[in-house]
Amino acid sequence: MAKVVSAEKRLNDILESISARITPTPDQHAEIDRILKRVVAKANAFATPQGIHCTIAGSFIRNTYMLDKREFDLFLMFPEETTRESLEKKGLELGKRIISSLHGKAIVAYAEHPYIRGKVNGFDVDIVPAYAIKDASKIRSAVDRTPFHNLWLQKHLSPRLVAEVRLLKQFLKGQGLYGSDTKTEGFSGYLCELLMVEHKYFVRLMKAAASWKPGDIFIDVGARHGSEAERHAARKRFSGQPLVAIDPVDPNRNVASVLSTANFVRFVSAAGALLSSPSEQFFFPKRDVDLKKLAALLKSRGTEFLAVDFASPGVLPDILYPQLRRTAQRLVKVMRENEFAPIGFDVFSNGRSCIFIELEVWSLPRVRKLEGPPVFSKPHAKEFVEKYSRRGRVWTEGDRYVAEVKRDFTKADGKMKEFLGCGVATLKEKGVASYVAESMGDGFRILGRDGVMTKARKDHAFALFLWEYFHREFY
């Protein structure tokens, strides 16, 4: 019993220390507030005369922001009667004028519809056009929900919960699970806020999460599905998703839909580990890599490494990472079909993109043996003999025909070069994602073990990516 109490006290001391470390000071908060007010004032100067309302969305207005997150969204709320074409056109024009007036550089980005991204006083600012909808059930685009999220949380996220939300965010950041972008496939800030409204305390959430099972967790903090029948129908609608957290302003949306099953399991495992062995490392892990240890690790595994390295396509990460993963899965299939036995893969992008595959086999014999049909299966036996006798030896073992044929490719890099060494159109036909195919069409490199380590020595981010690939495990 004393050990349990000691662990609990240790955890409470750690949480108190972490909370002090991540809470903005009054001066820091005042600085951010000045920047926000300046951006909103400039935006109103351009937008209000046109009947467009401006609002800041997200964690800054709820005081749940993290100090290292220097980004926020400014929403331009257009009247409902505005056409989609006019909203997009005027939204981009206004966004560019606002960023320019703040001495920033504006670029056009794309999600459900185009919006403006810019940098102001060290902050990344997204200026997003949306409809000023009065009824959340009648939204016309996904971004129209955001003002309703703000209103709901103003009512339900008490000031006491702010520190608890920050603890959860920092814990997730420490585990590499914070972010609903397609690269991370983790927990959004909004989901963190809903989880704390539901559980009230960070420790209480950890105790609950430690026993979660994929597909069993249904959180309806807004009580949008009151009856058992409604809850059952909602569970069925979201079946196959590890965690279901119903959006309190939209009962047809799972706020946790982007969370991958692997990351759900990692979260559950990390929650249990934090409770049993409290440590600040869960919140602020030491992420570094010793290149000598990395090289020794690669050698000690006895496996082979193949990486396809190419210039990153000029698209947003939310578009790039799904394309990288889809392409990686296709390349893994090619390696498996050609008997190079892939045992793992991951994708990386940092100026250049890389698809990394770990293989059991790099080189194969020139010949391979095929087992054919029984000699008594006359039509199939005849077809087998005719087909393979032209390519090599055919004989019988027991009651079956077998054949020996030459491999077209005996080295993993040779097969990969053959598969990728074609035009962009052919790459797309082969299953390579569109933007990746276009970039590979301009050139790519195939790296083996030595090439992978050379890249790691030149690019610390890639070295860290490899180190974390080889150390990913549950607690």
Residue pairs with C-beta under 8 A, 6 or more apart in sequence:
7 275
7 276
7 277
7 278
10 278
11 203
11 274
11 275
11 278
12 203
14 278
14 279
14 280
14 283
15 167
15 202
15 203
17 280
18 167
18 170
18 280
18 283
18 284
19 163
19 166
19 167
22 66
22 67
22 166
22 167
22 170
23 163
23 166
24 32
24 65
24 67
28 67
29 63
32 60
32 65
35 120
35 121
35 123
36 56
36 60
36 72
38 102
38 121
39 56
39 74
39 98
39 102
39 120
39 125
40 54
40 56
40 74
42 98
42 101
42 102
43 54
43 74
43 76
43 94
43 98
43 127
44 54
45 101
46 94
46 97
46 98
46 101
47 53
47 54
47 76
47 94
48 54
50 90
50 94
51 79
52 76
52 77
52 78
52 79
52 90
52 94
53 76
53 77
53 132
54 74
54 75
54 76
54 77
55 74
55 75
55 77
55 147
55 150
56 72
56 73
56 74
56 75
57 72
57 73
57 74
57 75
57 146
57 147
57 149
57 150
58 65
58 72
58 73
58 146
58 189
59 65
59 66
59 69
59 72
59 189
60 72
61 150
62 150
62 153
62 154
62 157
62 162
62 193
63 159
63 162
64 157
64 162
64 165
64 166
64 169
64 189
64 192
64 193
65 72
66 166
66 169
66 170
66 173
70 122
70 123
70 124
71 123
71 124
71 125
71 126
72 123
72 124
72 125
72 126
73 125
73 126
73 127
73 128
73 146
74 98
74 125
74 126
74 127
74 128
75 128
75 129
75 130
75 143
75 146
75 147
76 91
76 94
76 95
76 127
76 128
76 129
76 130
77 130
77 131
77 132
77 147
78 86
78 87
78 90
78 91
78 129
78 130
78 131
78 132
79 131
79 132
80 131
80 132
80 133
80 134
82 90
82 131
84 113
84 140
87 113
87 129
87 131
88 113
88 114
88 129
90 129
91 113
91 114
91 115
91 116
91 127
91 128
91 129
92 108
92 114
92 115
92 116
92 129
94 127
94 129
95 106
95 115
95 116
95 118
95 127
95 129
96 106
96 116
98 116
98 118
98 127
99 105
99 106
99 116
99 118
99 120
99 125
99 127
100 106
102 118
102 120
102 121
103 120
104 118
104 119
104 120
104 125
105 118
105 119
106 116
106 117
106 118
107 116
107 117
107 118
108 114
108 115
108 116
108 117
109 115
109 116
109 117
109 126
109 316
110 316
110 319
111 142
111 143
111 318
112 141
112 142
112 143
113 129
113 141
115 126
115 127
115 128
115 129
116 126
116 127
117 124
117 125
117 126
117 127
118 124
118 125
118 127
119 125
128 143
129 143
130 141
130 143
130 144
130 146
130 147
131 139
131 140
131 141
131 144
132 147
133 139
133 140
133 144
133 148
136 145
136 148
136 249
136 250
137 250
139 145
139 250
145 247
145 249
145 250
145 253
148 249
148 250
149 190
149 247
149 249
152 222
152 248
152 249
153 193
153 197
156 197
156 221
156 248
157 165
157 193
157 196
157 197
161 193
161 196
161 197
161 200
164 196
164 200
164 201
164 202
165 192
165 193
165 196
167 202
168 192
168 195
168 196
168 202
168 205
169 178
169 189
169 192
170 283
170 284
171 202
171 270
171 274
171 282
171 283
172 178
172 186
172 187
172 192
172 267
173 283
174 281
174 282
174 283
174 284
174 285
175 266
175 267
175 270
175 282
176 184
176 186
176 468
177 184
177 186
177 187
177 263
177 266
177 267
177 270
178 184
178 186
178 187
178 192
179 186
179 187
179 188
180 186
180 187
180 188
180 191
180 258
180 259
181 317
181 318
181 321
182 258
182 317
182 318
182 319
182 321
182 322
183 317
183 318
183 321
184 263
185 258
185 259
185 260
185 263
186 258
186 259
186 260
186 263
187 195
187 256
187 259
187 267
188 255
188 258
190 255
191 245
191 255
191 256
191 259
194 219
194 221
194 245
194 248
194 255
195 205
195 219
195 245
196 202
196 205
197 221
198 205
198 219
198 221
199 205
199 208
203 275
205 271
206 271
206 274
206 275
207 271
207 275
209 267
209 268
209 271
210 268
210 271
210 272
210 275
211 268
212 243
212 264
212 268
214 242
214 243
214 261
214 264
214 265
215 239
215 240
215 241
215 242
217 242
217 243
217 244
218 231
218 234
218 235
218 244
218 246
219 243
219 244
219 245
219 246
220 231
220 234
220 246
221 245
221 246
221 248
222 246
222 247
222 248
222 249
222 251
224 246
224 248
224 251
225 231
225 233
225 234
225 246
225 251
234 244
234 246
234 251
235 244
237 252
238 244
238 254
238 257
241 254
241 256
241 257
241 259
242 256
242 259
242 260
242 261
242 264
242 265
243 256
243 259
243 264
244 254
244 256
245 254
245 255
245 256
246 253
246 254
246 255
247 253
247 254
247 255
265 474
266 474
269 474
269 475
270 282
270 475
272 475
273 282
273 475
274 282
287 464
287 468
288 464
289 460
289 463
289 464
289 466
289 467
291 456
291 457
291 463
294 453
294 456
294 463
294 466
294 467
295 453
297 467
297 470
298 305
298 449
298 452
298 453
298 466
298 470
301 358
301 470
303 343
303 358
303 359
303 360
304 340
304 358
304 359
304 360
304 361
304 362
304 412
304 448
304 449
305 356
305 357
305 358
305 359
305 447
305 448
305 449
305 452
306 335
306 356
306 357
306 359
306 362
306 412
306 413
306 416
306 446
306 447
306 448
307 354
307 355
307 356
307 357
307 446
307 447
307 451
307 452
307 455
308 331
308 354
308 355
308 416
308 420
308 440
308 444
308 445
308 446
308 447
309 352
309 353
309 354
309 444
309 445
309 446
309 447
309 451
309 455
310 352
310 353
310 354
310 436
310 439
310 440
310 442
310 443
310 444
310 445
311 352
311 353
311 439
311 442
311 443
312 320
312 349
312 350
312 351
312 352
312 353
312 439
313 320
313 323
313 353
313 435
313 436
313 438
313 439
315 323
315 435
317 349
319 435
320 349
320 353
320 435
321 347
321 349
322 433
323 433
323 434
323 435
323 436
324 347
324 349
324 353
324 355
324 433
324 436
325 347
326 431
326 433
327 355
327 431
327 432
327 433
327 436
327 437
328 345
328 346
328 347
328 355
328 357
329 345
330 430
330 431
330 432
331 345
331 355
331 357
331 416
331 419
332 342
332 345
332 357
334 415
334 416
334 419
335 341
335 342
335 357
335 359
335 412
335 415
335 416
336 342
338 409
338 415
339 361
339 364
339 368
340 359
340 360
340 361
340 362
340 364
340 412
340 415
341 359
341 360
341 361
342 357
342 358
342 359
342 360
343 358
343 359
343 360
344 357
344 358
344 469
345 355
345 356
345 357
345 358
346 356
346 465
346 469
347 353
347 354
347 355
347 356
348 354
348 356
348 461
348 462
348 465
350 459
350 461
350 462
353 436
353 439
354 455
354 462
356 452
356 465
356 466
356 469
359 412
361 412
362 411
362 412
362 413
362 448
363 410
363 411
363 412
364 407
364 410
364 411
365 407
365 410
366 406
366 407
366 410
367 392
367 404
367 405
367 406
367 407
368 404
368 405
368 407
369 402
369 403
369 404
370 388
370 402
370 403
370 404
370 405
371 400
371 402
372 380
372 381
372 384
372 385
372 388
372 394
372 400
372 401
372 402
372 403
373 380
373 381
373 384
373 400
373 401
374 381
374 399
374 400
375 381
375 396
375 399
375 400
375 401
376 399
381 401
384 394
384 401
384 403
385 394
385 401
388 394
388 403
388 405
389 403
391 403
391 405
391 406
392 403
392 404
392 405
392 406
393 403
393 404
394 401
394 402
394 403
394 404
395 401
395 402
396 402
408 415
408 418
409 415
409 418
413 446
413 448
416 446
417 446
419 430
420 427
420 432
420 440
420 444
422 430
423 441
424 437
424 438
424 440
424 441
427 437
427 440
427 441
428 434
428 437
432 440
445 451
447 454
447 455
452 466
455 462
456 462
456 463
456 466
457 463
